[in-house]
Amino acid sequence: MSSPLDVDNFSTKAIEMSFHIWLEIENGCNNLVRVSVDLNHK
């Protein structure tokens, strides 16, 4: 059995990871929007 502390640590890490992934996805989407706006203006 792992201690509650380990579980806590794991979920904190998981939350951090998903937050970073979410940020990456958001950045990617913003870049795509920027590129398509640039293409539309040309």
N, C-alpha and C positions, 0 to 999 in steps of 0.2 A: 504493500500500500504506500502510495506517495502521500506526503504531508499536504495539508491544505495550502501551505505556502507555495509548493511546487505548482499546484493547479493554478493558483493566483498568478504566479510568475508566467506560466504558460499562456493564460488568457490575456495577460497584459502584452506579451510578445505577439500573440495572434492579432490583437487589436491594433498594435503598432504596425504590423505587417499589412493588414488589410487597409489601414489608413494610408500607408505609403503607396500601395497598389492603386487605391482610389485616386490619390494625387497624380500618379503616373498616367492613369487613364484620362483624368480631367485635363492634364497638360496635353496629352495626345489629341484629345478632342478639340481643344482650343487651337492647337497648331493646324489641325485639319480645316477648321473653320477659317482661320487666317489665310491658309493657302487657297481655299476655294473662293474667298472674297477677293484675293489678289487676282486670281484667274478671271473672275467675272468682270473686274475693272479694266482688264487689258483688251 
